[in-house]
Amino acid sequence: MITSASEQLFPDHPAPDSAARRRFRALARSAPWLSTSLRLELNVPEHLTQAGLHGTLGLILRGREAIAISNHEDTLCYQRELFTADRGQDYVAATSSSWSLPASLTSPVYTEDHLIARRPHIDGYQDLLPLDFLASVLDPYELAGTEPASLDLAFEHPTYIHELAATRSSHGRAQLSAVLTAGHNYHPSSPVFALVPAGSRTLIVLDLETGICVERRILGSSEAPLSITVLAKNEYYIDSLFTSPTPTMTDVRAHIPWTVRATS
């Protein structure tokens, strides 16, 4: 797709060369290896709200094993963890992802600037995340695929990069911003949410330090953009942030049932 300079988002930037495109795609594959924990602020568009989660939310995410979400009043509204999940025989037999390793235990192929050129199949988020689009923005590898496209085949990349620019957020964080369209080999990681919908030109902004998608805006559409602010990474979070407290006393206000055994 060729657009005039007046239609371009970054008219002062030259057309991206192959090295710049490779760097953007490597960054899109790299999120699981760039941080161990994240603290984020998420603005949920109205059309993407689920399970009562809407407006501005605060997220604390520890790897792919635990998440806690609070609302704008700093009230906890969702928490879930997988580190105490049962790993017995039934779990292994019923879940194919039980054979996948977390990113920290795998050996991807790195580029010269320590991004991911080729990534192995890693353990996913399973049912950790309450919003369908979260997995896509936290790990936007669908934009690039798990490995570079073959140089011998035309139109092999999942997405086409029409514009590319190094930008900064309002908080001064370094970013890579790109205008993308979906290719024939584009396969969204979520069956109900695509970062780059078919037939659209989409602005995708990746945070340079974490690799996550911090902005997704469909150009020429009235659909509200999706935006995330990275507040911190690699902070230490204890287990109790993600687990409900276990009551230590009996609530005497509640009726306590007594089981009466039948006499023989």
N, C-alpha and C positions, 0 to 999 in steps of 0.2 A: 504494500500500500504506500503510495507516494502522496504526501501532503505538502501544501504550500507553506512558506515560512510563517504566514499570518495564522495558520492553523496549528502550528507547532507549539508545544508547551515550553520547549527550551530552544528558541531560535538562535541563541548566541552560542550554542554548543554544536560542534561538528557531528556528522553522522557517526555513530559508534563503529569503531573498527573491530576486527575479530578478537583482538586481545581484550578490549573492554567488554565485549559480549561474553567472552569466556569467564572473565572475572565476576560479572553479575551472576552468571549461571552457577559458578562455583559457590558464591555467597548464598544463593538460594538453597544449595544442598547442605550447607554447613551448620545450620542452627543447633542441632543436637550436640555438636562438639564444641560450641563456643561458650557455653555457660552451664553451670550446675544448678543454678536457681535464678528465678526472675521475680522482680516486683514490678507490676505494671498497672497502668490506669487505662481502662477500656471504655470507650463510648459506644454503646450498642445501638445501632439504628433500629427504628421501630419495627421494620419489616423482618428483623433478625432476632427479635426477642423470643425467649423460650423460658419455661419453668419459672416465670416471675422475675427473671433477670433482665433488667432494662435500665436505661439511663447510663449514668457514670458509675462504673464498678472498679473496685480495687482488687487486684489479683496477686496472690503469692503462689508461685509454682516452684516445686522442688523436683527438678528433673522431669521424668515421666511417671512419677509415682505418687505425687500428692499435690492437692490444690486447695486453696481457701479463697473464698470470694466474699467481699463486703460491699455494701451499698454506699451511697454518697453520705449517709449518716454514720459511717464507720461501724455499721451493725453487721455481724456475720450472717450471711444469707445462704451460703453453700460451703460445704467442705467434704472432701473425699480423699481417701488414700488407698494405695494398693500394696504398701510394704507389709501389712499384716494379713494379706490375702492368703487363703489356704493354698499350699503347694503340694497337696497330697496326690494320690494316684488318680482321683477323679478329675482334678484340675488338669493334669498332664494329658489325660485321655480326651478331654472335652475341648481343649483350647489349642489350636495350632500355634498361636503366638507364644505359648509357653516354651517353645523351642528357640525363640528369638532372643538374642542378647541385647542388653542395653547398650547405648552408644559408647559408653565408657569402656566396654570390654571388647570392642571391635577394632579392626585395623583398616581404616579407609585409606585411599590413595590421596595424598595431599598435593596441592600446587606449590609453587615457589613462595607464595605469600601466605602459606599455611591455611588455605581454604580447601574444600573438598572437591577433588576432580572426579572421583568415583567412590560411591558409598555402598556399603553392604546393606543387606536387609536387616533392619534393627527392630527391637521391641517397640510397638506402637503405644498409643495412649489408652488402648482398650476402651473401657467405658468410664474413664476418669473425668472427662470434660463434659460439662452440662450443656454447652452450646455447640451446635453442629459445625460452625465455621472456625472454632478455635484451633482445631488441629491443623487446619490449612494455613492459618496465619502464623502459628507458632513454629511450623516446619514447612515452609513453602517450596519444598523440593519439586512439587508438581510443575513449577515453572520451567524447570531445567531437566527433569528426569534424574535417574540415579547415576547416570554416567554420560559422558560426552557423546554427541551424535556422530555417526560415521561420516567421515569426510567424503566418502564415495557416493553417498546417497543424497539427493536433493530433498529439501523440505522435511528433513528428518527431526529437527528440533521441535519440542512440544509447543514452544511459543516463538513468535517473531519479535525481535527487539527493534522498534522503529526509532526511538529516541532514548538517550541515556545521558544522565548528568549526575555529577557529585553534588549533593545538596547538604543542608544542615537543618535540623529541626528547630523549633522555637526555643528549645532548651540547649541548643548548641551541639547536639549529637550528630556525628557524621553519618551520612546516608548515601545510598545509591538509588536514584529515581529513574524509572524506565516506563516508556509507553509500549504496551504489548498488545498483540492480538494472538488468538489461539491458532495453533497449527493442526494439521490432520492427526498428529500423534499426541495431542494434548489429552491427558486423562486426569481429571480432578481426583484428589485423594479422598474427597468426601462425595458420596453419591447425591447429596442435596445442595452442595455449595461449590461453586467454581470460582477461583480467584480471578480468572479471565473468562467471562462468559463468551460463548460462541457468537461471532458476528459483531463483537464490540471492540472498541479501543479502550484500554484500561490503564490507568496510572497505578503502578505498583512501586511502593517505596520500601526498601529494605534497610534496617538498621545495620550499620557496618560492624558494630561490635558483637551483636548477638545473632544476626542473620534472620531475625523474624520480620514479618511483614507489618510495618507500622502504619501504613495507609494503603487503602484500596479504593479507587474512585473510578467509576465507569464514565468515560468522557461522553458528553452529549446526551446524558441521561439525567432524569430527575431523581433517580435513586440516591438516597442519602449515602455519603461515603462512610467507610469503616475506618476508624483510627484508634491507634494504641500509642501510649506514651511509656517509654522505658524509664522507670524510676531508679532501678538498681539491678545489679546482677551479681551472682556468686556470693550472696549473703548466706549466713548460716541460719537455718530454721529448725527448731526442735520438733519432734513428732507431735507434741500436744497441740500445735497450731492446726493440725489437720485431722485430729480425732476428737470425738465427742467425749466429754468427761464421764467417767464411770461413777454412778452414785454410790456413796459409801454408807448412807443411812436409809432406812425404810421410811417412806412418806406415810405417816400414820393417818393422814387425812383421807387416804384412799382406802376403799374397802378391801380387806384381805380375805380372799376366798379360802374356805376350809373344806378339804375333801373328806367326806365321811364314807368309810368303807362299809360295804354291806356285810352284815353278819351272816354266817353260814348256818 
